[in-house]
Amino acid sequence: MDKLLIRGGRRLQGEVLISGAKNAALPELCAALLSPEPVLLTNVPKLQDVATTLKVLRQLGATAERSDTATDQVRIDASQISTTVAPYELVKTMRASILVLGPLLARFGTATVSLPGGCAIGSRPVDQHIKGLQAMGAEILVEHGDIKAQAPLNANGQRRLRGARITTDMVTVTGTENLLMAAVLAEGETVLENAAQEPEIPDLAEMLIAMGAKIEGHGTARIVIQGVEKLHAPVTGGVPGHRIIPDRIEAGTFLCAVAATGGDVTLKSARADHLGAVIDKLREAGATITSGQDWIRVQADARPKAVSFRTSEYPAFPTDMQAQFMAVNCVAEGAANISETIFENRFMHVNELMRLGAKITVDGHTAMVTGVAQLSGAAVMATDLRASASLVIAGLVADGDTTVDRIYHLDRGYDRMEAKLRGIGADIERVS
């Protein structure tokens, strides 16, 4: 099993290229199921979760080919789908596999998808997905670990979902994505109220619009979809395909790494407008951040100041950045409180950070972090995707050697992280 060996204490300097967004790539790969024409996606990150999604699509009968070119292209042809059953063997490793449910049901009128797995960071129920699809007329039975769904028959004897007004009980990103994809081929108008507003949602909507969907309000809490008969391959600005937006969480992770270790790094292919809350907090911590249309520069010349924050839905501070910013606070001047409001088990990295010498106490959903002048290298173990990143950041600033075990969590969401860090001066290597 691979580990990361980090020799801490180096300032980071240079440029780093940010990959395409994992949380945009996964639903957009699944959206290819909506069209009988081949779908081209570019800027697709090389991640374990992407590889798993491609396996799921192939299991359904689609062809999914990744180009070796610098554009990171993936071509999906779902014209010959042979089954609408997504089995547990593939779905169990990744919660985002639930995103095939909406497209399969919308295009083929039937779908069976195993209840998904993923990181053990807390309860992430799919009941909002199910309730929304039921509002669109679907008959759904959950038994033996499977979601079995069937669209209603229309006047022509076809199984088609019906447009509906859907208000979710909570803001759910994957729920919004699943219902959005289901609605584009439904009969009539669908209105999604309390929709998620994360940047990955409007990016998915723009891809669907490029495929012929009729969508308004994406990026707001109210999305209106007029169903169409069929979709085609995406065409953007007259060019075939759709380009995935940059990964704001990867960008935020590198910003935190520089804030913790010091240095001067420019993130290429990164969007500051997707990271407002994180950038505000990093500036509060003392970092100097400047940006343009597709770049962000972070300069950190002094020990950071401790900053309190509370996670919440976009555009507030993202839960996916909580662990990384906690690592910054661990070496900051002063003390800060971190409140986690999204996932109840998302403090599992605390004990591992404490092995490196961090001073943290947890009371329910709040962690109180008192910064220390120096962390000390140690052997630590990743417990989930973003926890992995926090341990890497802590290892970069710690005195001595740090080994991070179980980095398969890291590979699920970061494209060659150790290579990118080496490129800006970190002493880090992958070892078996």
C-alpha positions in Angstrom: 0.0 0.0 0.0 1.4 3.4 -1.0 2.3 6.1 1.5 3.6 9.7 1.3 6.9 10.5 2.9 7.2 14.3 3.6 10.3 16.1 4.9 8.8 19.3 6.2 10.1 22.8 6.6 10.3 24.0 3.0 8.8 27.2 1.6 6.8 26.7 -1.5 7.6 28.8 -4.7 6.6 28.7 -8.3 3.5 27.8 -10.3 1.1 24.9 -10.1 -1.6 23.9 -12.6 -5.0 23.1 -11.1 -6.9 20.2 -12.6 -10.5 19.9 -13.6 -13.1 19.7 -10.8 -13.8 16.3 -9.4 -17.2 17.3 -8.2 -18.1 18.6 -11.7 -16.5 15.7 -13.6 -18.5 13.0 -11.9 -22.0 14.2 -12.6 -21.0 15.3 -16.1 -19.7 11.9 -16.9 -23.0 10.5 -15.8 -24.9 13.1 -17.8 -23.4 11.5 -21.0 -26.0 8.7 -20.4 -28.7 11.2 -21.4 -27.6 11.3 -25.0 -27.4 8.6 -27.7 -24.7 10.6 -29.4 -21.0 10.5 -28.2 -20.2 13.0 -25.6 -16.7 14.7 -25.4 -15.5 16.1 -22.1 -12.2 18.0 -21.6 -10.1 18.9 -18.6 -11.2 15.7 -16.9 -8.9 15.0 -13.9 -7.0 11.8 -13.5 -8.6 10.6 -10.2 -9.6 7.3 -8.7 -13.2 8.5 -8.5 -13.2 9.3 -12.2 -11.8 5.9 -13.0 -14.6 4.3 -10.9 -17.3 6.3 -12.7 -15.9 5.2 -16.1 -16.1 1.6 -14.9 -19.7 2.1 -13.9 -20.5 3.6 -17.3 -18.8 0.7 -19.1 -20.7 -1.8 -16.9 -23.9 -0.2 -18.2 -22.8 -0.8 -21.8 -21.3 2.6 -22.7 -17.8 3.0 -24.2 -15.6 5.4 -22.2 -12.2 6.2 -23.6 -9.6 8.6 -22.1 -7.2 10.4 -24.4 -3.6 10.6 -23.5 -3.4 14.2 -24.8 -2.6 17.2 -22.7 -6.2 18.2 -22.9 -7.3 15.3 -20.6 -10.2 14.3 -22.9 -12.8 11.6 -22.2 -15.2 10.4 -24.8 -18.4 8.5 -23.7 -20.7 6.8 -26.2 -23.9 5.7 -24.5 -25.7 4.7 -27.7 -25.6 1.0 -26.9 -26.6 0.8 -23.2 -27.1 -2.9 -22.4 -28.4 -2.7 -18.8 -29.8 -0.1 -16.5 -28.5 -1.9 -13.3 -25.5 -0.3 -11.5 -24.2 -3.1 -9.2 -23.0 -2.9 -5.6 -19.5 -4.1 -6.5 -18.8 -0.7 -8.2 -21.1 1.6 -6.4 -20.0 0.7 -2.9 -16.7 2.6 -3.2 -18.1 6.0 -4.2 -21.2 7.8 -3.2 -21.4 9.8 -6.5 -22.4 6.6 -8.3 -26.0 7.5 -7.3 -25.7 10.1 -10.1 -26.5 7.5 -12.7 -30.0 7.1 -11.3 -31.5 10.2 -12.7 -30.1 9.9 -16.2 -31.0 6.2 -16.6 -34.5 6.8 -15.3 -35.0 9.8 -17.6 -33.8 8.2 -20.8 -34.7 4.6 -20.4 -37.6 4.7 -18.0 -36.1 2.3 -15.5 -33.0 2.0 -13.3 -31.7 -0.1 -10.5 -28.8 1.4 -8.5 -27.3 0.0 -5.3 -27.2 2.3 -2.3 -23.8 4.0 -2.5 -20.8 4.0 -0.2 -17.9 6.5 0.0 -16.0 8.3 2.7 -17.2 7.6 6.3 -17.5 11.3 7.2 -21.2 11.2 8.2 -24.7 10.4 7.1 -25.4 11.4 3.5 -28.9 10.0 2.8 -30.3 9.7 -0.7 -33.9 10.2 0.4 -34.1 13.6 -1.2 -33.2 12.0 -4.5 -35.9 9.5 -4.1 -38.6 12.0 -3.0 -37.8 14.2 -5.9 -38.1 11.4 -8.5 -41.3 10.2 -6.9 -42.7 13.7 -7.3 -41.9 13.3 -11.0 -44.1 10.1 -11.0 -41.5 7.5 -10.5 -42.4 4.3 -8.7 -39.5 3.5 -6.4 -38.8 0.4 -4.2 -35.8 0.2 -1.9 -35.0 -3.4 -1.0 -32.0 -5.6 -0.5 -29.7 -2.6 -0.7 -31.0 -1.5 -4.1 -33.0 1.5 -5.4 -35.4 0.1 -8.0 -37.1 2.9 -10.0 -39.5 3.0 -12.9 -41.0 6.0 -14.7 -44.8 6.2 -15.3 -46.4 5.4 -18.6 -47.5 8.3 -20.7 -50.4 8.5 -23.2 -48.2 7.0 -25.9 -47.2 4.0 -23.7 -43.7 5.4 -23.1 -42.1 5.5 -19.7 -41.4 9.2 -19.2 -41.0 11.2 -16.0 -43.3 14.1 -15.5 -42.4 17.6 -14.6 -43.1 18.7 -11.0 -42.4 21.3 -8.4 -39.8 19.9 -6.0 -38.7 21.5 -2.8 -35.9 19.5 -1.0 -35.9 19.3 2.8 -32.2 20.4 2.8 -29.7 21.8 0.3 -28.2 18.7 -1.4 -25.6 19.0 -4.2 -25.9 15.5 -5.6 -29.7 15.6 -5.1 -29.9 18.8 -7.2 -27.7 17.3 -9.8 -29.6 14.0 -10.0 -33.0 15.8 -10.2 -31.7 18.3 -12.8 -30.5 15.5 -15.0 -33.8 13.6 -14.6 -35.8 16.7 -15.4 -34.2 17.6 -18.7 -36.0 14.7 -20.5 -39.2 14.8 -18.4 -42.5 15.8 -19.9 -43.4 19.4 -19.0 -41.8 21.9 -16.5 -39.9 21.0 -13.4 -39.0 23.6 -10.8 -36.3 22.8 -8.2 -36.6 24.9 -5.1 -33.9 25.0 -2.4 -31.4 23.9 -5.1 -27.7 23.8 -4.3 -25.7 26.7 -5.7 -22.2 25.3 -5.8 -20.3 26.2 -9.0 -20.4 22.6 -10.1 -24.3 22.9 -10.5 -24.2 25.7 -13.1 -21.4 24.0 -14.9 -23.5 20.8 -15.2 -26.4 22.9 -16.4 -24.3 24.6 -19.0 -23.2 21.2 -20.3 -26.9 20.1 -20.5 -27.8 23.3 -22.3 -25.1 22.6 -24.8 -26.8 19.2 -25.3 -30.1 20.9 -26.0 -31.7 21.1 -22.6 -33.8 24.1 -21.6 -32.7 25.4 -18.1 -32.9 28.7 -16.3 -31.9 29.8 -12.9 -28.9 27.5 -12.4 -26.6 28.9 -9.8 -29.6 30.2 -7.8 -31.8 28.4 -5.3 -34.6 28.1 -7.9 -33.9 26.2 -11.2 -36.6 25.9 -13.9 -36.3 23.1 -16.5 -38.5 22.7 -19.5 -38.3 19.0 -20.6 -37.2 18.1 -24.1 -37.7 14.9 -26.2 -34.0 14.1 -26.6 -30.5 15.5 -26.1 -27.5 15.5 -28.5 -23.8 15.7 -28.0 -22.7 19.0 -26.4 -21.4 21.8 -28.5 -19.9 24.8 -26.8 -19.3 28.0 -28.9 -19.5 26.0 -32.0 -16.8 23.5 -30.8 -17.8 19.9 -29.9 -17.5 19.0 -26.3 -17.7 20.6 -22.8 -14.8 21.8 -20.7 -15.0 21.0 -17.0 -14.3 24.0 -14.6 -11.2 24.1 -12.4 -11.3 22.3 -9.1 -11.9 24.9 -6.4 -11.1 22.5 -3.6 -7.8 21.5 -5.1 -7.0 25.2 -5.5 -8.1 25.9 -1.9 -5.9 23.1 -0.7 -2.8 24.6 -2.4 -3.7 28.1 -1.0 -3.8 26.6 2.5 -0.5 24.8 1.9 1.3 28.0 1.0 -0.4 29.9 3.9 0.9 27.3 6.3 4.4 26.8 5.0 5.1 30.3 3.6 6.2 31.2 0.1 4.9 32.6 -3.2 2.9 30.4 -5.5 0.7 31.1 -8.5 -2.1 28.7 -9.2 -2.8 28.5 -13.0 -6.2 27.6 -14.3 -7.9 28.5 -11.0 -10.9 30.7 -10.4 -11.0 33.1 -7.4 -14.7 33.7 -7.9 -15.4 30.1 -6.8 -13.4 30.5 -3.6 -14.6 33.8 -2.1 -15.1 32.5 1.5 -11.8 30.6 1.6 -9.8 33.6 0.2 -11.5 35.9 2.7 -10.4 33.7 5.6 -6.8 33.3 4.2 -6.5 37.1 3.9 -7.7 37.3 7.5 -5.0 34.9 8.4 -2.4 37.2 6.9 -1.8 35.8 3.4 -1.7 38.2 0.4 -3.9 36.9 -2.4 -4.2 38.5 -5.9 -6.1 37.0 -8.9 -7.0 37.3 -12.5 -9.6 35.5 -14.7 -7.8 32.2 -14.6 -5.1 32.5 -11.9 -4.6 33.1 -8.2 -1.4 34.1 -6.5 -0.8 33.6 -2.8 2.1 35.1 -0.8 2.7 34.2 2.8 5.7 35.8 4.5 4.9 35.4 8.2 3.3 32.9 10.6 -0.5 32.8 9.9 -3.0 34.2 12.4 -5.6 31.9 13.8 -9.0 32.3 12.1 -12.4 31.0 13.3 -15.0 29.9 10.7 -18.2 27.9 10.3 -18.9 25.5 7.4 -22.1 25.9 5.4 -23.6 25.6 2.0 -22.1 27.6 -0.9 -21.3 30.4 -1.1 -20.3 30.1 2.6 -17.1 28.3 3.8 -17.1 24.8 2.2 -17.0 21.7 4.4 -14.5 20.2 1.9 -12.0 22.9 3.0 -12.5 22.5 6.8 -9.7 20.0 7.4 -7.2 21.9 5.3 -7.8 25.2 7.0 -7.6 23.4 10.4 -4.1 22.4 9.4 -3.3 26.1 8.9 -4.7 27.0 12.3 -2.6 24.3 13.9 0.5 26.4 13.3 -1.1 29.8 13.5 -0.6 32.5 16.1 -3.5 32.5 18.5 -6.6 30.2 18.9 -9.7 29.7 16.8 -13.0 27.8 16.8 -14.1 25.7 13.8 -17.8 24.7 13.6 -18.8 21.9 11.2 -22.4 22.1 10.3 -22.6 19.7 7.3 -21.2 16.3 8.3 -21.2 14.9 11.8 -18.1 12.8 11.5 -15.8 15.3 9.8 -13.3 15.7 12.6 -11.7 12.3 12.2 -8.4 14.1 11.2 -8.1 15.7 14.6 -6.5 12.8 16.4 -4.0 12.4 13.5 -3.1 16.1 13.6 -2.6 15.8 17.3 0.0 13.0 16.7 2.0 15.8 14.9 1.8 18.0 18.0 -1.3 20.0 17.2 -3.4 21.3 20.2 -7.1 20.6 19.4 -10.1 19.9 21.6 -13.5 18.9 20.2 -16.8 19.7 21.7 -19.7 18.3 19.6 -19.5 20.0 16.2 -16.9 22.5 17.2 -13.1 22.1 17.3 -11.0 24.6 19.3 -7.5 24.9 17.8 -4.6 26.6 19.6 -1.8 27.2 17.3 1.7 25.9 18.1 5.0 27.4 16.9 6.2 24.0 15.4 4.6 20.6 14.6 6.8 17.5 14.7 6.9 14.8 12.0 5.2 11.5 12.8 3.5 8.5 11.1 -0.2 9.4 10.5 -3.1 7.7 8.8 -5.7 9.2 6.4 -9.3 8.6 7.3 -11.0 10.3 4.3 -10.3 12.4 1.2 -10.0 15.9 2.7 -8.5 14.6 5.9 -5.7 13.3 3.8 -5.0 16.7 2.4 -4.9 18.3 5.9 -2.3 15.7 7.0 -0.2 16.5 3.9 -0.3 20.3 4.7 0.6 19.6 8.3 3.5 17.3 7.2 4.8 20.1 4.9 5.2 22.5 7.8 6.3 19.9 10.5 9.9 19.5 11.6 11.3 16.2 10.5 9.7 13.3 8.5 6.0 12.6 8.3 4.5 9.5 6.6 0.9 9.6 5.5 -0.6 6.1 5.2 -3.8 5.0 3.4 -3.4 7.7 0.7 -5.8 5.9 -1.6 -8.3 8.4 0.0 -6.1 11.2 -1.4 -6.0 9.7 -4.9 -9.8 9.7 -5.0 -9.8 13.5 -5.3 -6.3 14.9 -6.0 -4.6 14.5 -9.4 -0.9 13.7 -8.7 -0.7 15.9 -5.6 2.8 14.9 -4.6 4.2 15.6 -8.1 2.5 19.1 -8.1 3.9 19.8 -4.6 7.4 18.7 -5.7 7.1 21.1 -8.6 6.8 24.1 -6.2 9.6 23.0 -3.8 8.1 20.5 -1.4 10.2 17.5 -0.3 7.6 14.8 -0.8 7.6 11.3 -2.4 5.3 8.4 -2.8 6.7 5.2 -1.3 5.4 1.6 -1.2 
